[in-house]
């Protein structure tokens, strides 16, 4: 499917059900969700704040000198930064262009599964579904049926019964519930708990590629830089078990043209799925999670 065809398909899915999603609305929800998650913040030692802030400012100074930034370009930058705040798109900007490096740094020690970025659209406490069940979705949910199943183990090979597998994903129009109008509150969001053997089975729909919101400040940057806004199709997951490190991951599908140029730079070879098509046309994918024991 070409980018034009994908754009038309996404637009059709948006129009179905009278969905009108605006970047500002999505950004406001993402900002509110982050503030709730952040709580009281973090007490970082002043010397560490100083070191990182100094290096960050110095890096911007280096960019200005390297490219001989003009005052007109500087004013355009200030206007854009103001617009990012007004649109509530700082969570989107940081999660798309910055988070993948933070994730790499913080998980480089792990021996178990590779992880990926969380992104701006995670919502905690999705409804519990058991170990083998369907994710909450509309009766007429668009997309091919997908059975996602596997086992959660520790790095020593032992099965982790009672592990929590949280799954969330966009619908066929690229929309996430609680971030776009017209969607049920927990659409395509669920919490699953592994059985005694650490196994789970989740019936959902295969996600589609989508563009991040482009009618706000992030879209302005994308247009000005002549970038694309596409993310490859993916499933979001958080996998946790007592005594083990939380694993946050995005899992991808082979053949997606944006696996190689994901706008969020979040694709890793270890996160690629291998769907198998059954006689009834339904797709099945097996993917196991290996969690690292908690450090310290």
N, C-alpha and C positions, 0 to 999 in steps of 0.2 A: 504494500500500500504506500503510495507517495505521500509526502507531507501535505499536499493540497487535499488529497482524499481523506487523510486523517483529520485535517482541520474541518472538512465538511462533515465527517462522521461525528466529531466532537460537538460541533455546532448543532447538529440534528438532535443529539442526545440532550444538549442543554435546553433546546426548545421543547422537547418532549417533557410534559409535566410543568410547563411554564416556569422553568428555572431561570432566574435572572440573578447571576452571581456577580458581585462587584468586588474588585480587589480591595477597596477600602473596607467593605463589610468583613471580608475574610481576614484582612489584616487586623481589624479591631478585635475580632474573636481570638486570633492567634496571640495578640498582645495581652489580652485579658487572661487567656489560659496560661501564658508564661508568668505573668505577675502572680497568679494564684499558686503556681508551682514553685516560684522563687521564694515566697514567704518572706522571711526576715533577711534574706540575703546571706552573704558569707563574710566572715571576719578575716580578711586577707592581710597579712603583715605589710606595713607601709613600704618596707624595702622591696618587697616583691611587686607591689603595685607600681612603685617608682621605676623598677627595672623594666617591666613590661611596657608601661606607658611611655617611657623614654624611648625605647626601641621602636615602638609603633609610630610615634611622632617623627622620629629620625627617618624611618622608612618612607614616610610621606614626603619629608624634606628631600630625600634622595630622588623620589619620583618627579617632584617639581623641578629639580635641577636637571635631571636626565632629559626630560622632555621640554624644558624651557617653557613652563606653563605661563600663559598670558593672564592678565587681569580679567579679561572677558571669560576665559575658561575657568578661572578661580571663582568668579561670581556665579557662573553656571553650576559649578560644583556646590557652592553654598546653597543655591536655590534647590538643587536636587536633594541635598541632605535634609533640608527643611521639609521637602515634599515626602521623603521617606517616613519621617515622623508623623506628618499629618495623615498619611495613608495607613499608619500603623503597620508598616511593612518591614520594620527592623527585624522581627523574628524570621520573616521570609528571606530577607537579604542575607542575614548571618547564616541561616541554616542551608541556604543554597550554595553560597560561595565560600563560607569559612568553616562550617562545622566538620567537613570531611577531614580536615587536617587535625582538628582537635580530637576527633575520634581515633585517628591513626596513632597519635601520640599517647592517648590514654589506654589503648588496648594492645600496644606493641609487645607486651610481655606475655600475652596469652598463648597457651598451648592448645586450647580448644578451638571452637568455631571462630571464624572471622566475623566481625560485626560491620555495621554501617551506621549512617547518620539516623537520628530520630526524625528529623524534619519538624515543621511547625504544627502538624495536625494531630498529634497524639492526644488522646483523652483517657485519663485513668478510670478505673472502675467500670469497664464495660461489662455487660451482663454475663454471669457465669453460665456456661453451656454444658459442662461435663467433659468427659474425655473424648467422646465420639458423637458429634452433632453438627447441625448446620449453623452457620453464622447468621445472625439476624439480617434479613433482607426483605425487600418488597416481593409480593407474589409475582409481579411481572418484571423482575429485575433483568436488565439487559446483560448479555454476556454468556459465554459457554460455561457449562457446569465444570467445576474443578474440585477434585478430592485431593486435599493436601494432608498428607499423613507422614508419620515418622516416630522416632523415639528420642527421648531426652536422657542423656547419660552424663556421668562425670568423666573427668580425664582418665580415671583408673578403669573405666569400662563399666562401672556399676550403673544399673538403671536407676533413674530418679523418679520414683513414683510420687505423685502429688506435686510435681513441678507445674508452674503456671505458664501457659502459652497465651499471650495476648496478640491478637491479629486485628489489624485495621487496614483498609484500602479504599481507594477512590472508586466511584462507580464508572460506568461506561462513558460518562460525560466529563470525567476528570474531577468530579466533586466529592468532597469529604463531608459526611454528616456532621452537623453542628458547626460547619463553616460555610454552608450554602443554604439558601432557602428551599423549602419544599421537600426536604428529606426527613424521614423518620429519625428520631434522636439518635438511635444506636444502629442505624443502617450500616451494614458491612463492618461492624465492630463487635468483637466478642472475646471473652476470656474462657480458656479451656484448661482443664486440669488433667494431667496425665494419669493413667491407671497404674496399678501396682508394678507393671513392667515398664513404666515410663513412656507408654505409647499414647498417641493421640490421633484422631482423624477428624478433619474439618471439611465440611462440604461448603463451598463458596462458589464464586464465579471468577473466571480468568480476567484479570484487570486489563485495561487498555492503556496505551501511551497517552500522555496528556501534556498540555502546556501549563506552566505555572502562570498565575495571573499576570496579564500584560497591560491592563488598563490603568495601573498605578505606577508608582515610582520605579519599581523594579523593571516594569515593562518599558519605561522611558530609557533606562540604561541599556536594556537589550536592543532596543531600536537604534539608539545612538551609536552603539558599538557594532551594529550589524551582526549580532549573535542570533541564535535561535533560542526558543524558550522550552524546548521539549525535554521531558523526562521519559525514560523507557518504562514500559509496564512493570509494576513491582508490587509485592506484598510487603507490608510492614509487620514486624514482629518484635515482641519483647518476651524473653524466656528467662524464668527465674526459678530458683529452688533454694531452700534454706542451706546456709553454709557455702553458697556458691556466688560467684560474681554474676550480676545481671548482664545478659546478652541482648543488645539491641541490634536489629539487622533489617536489611531490605533484601528481598530475593527477586531475581530477575529471570526473564525468559529468553531462550536462545532465538536468534533471528531478528530481534528488534533492532532497527537501524540506529537507534540512539543508545545502544549499549556502549558504543565506542565514543560518543560525544555527549553524554549526559550533562545537562546544564549544571547539575549539582556535583558532578565528579565523584559519584558514590558507588559506581559499579566496580566489583572485584570478581576475578574468575571464580573464586571459591563460593560466591553467592549465586552462581548460575544454576537454574533448575533444569530438569530433564523430563518434561511432561510426556506421558504415554497415553495414546488415544485408544479407548476400549471399543468393543463392538458396537455399543450404543452411541458412540460419538463423544461420550463424556471423557474428560481428561483426568488422569491421576498423576500425582507427583509425590515421590518419596524423598524426604529430606530429614536427616537426623541432626540433632543439636548436641554438642559436647560442651559442657560448662566447666570453667576453671573453678577450683575451690577458692573461697575468699582468702585474700591475702592478710597476713597478720593475725 
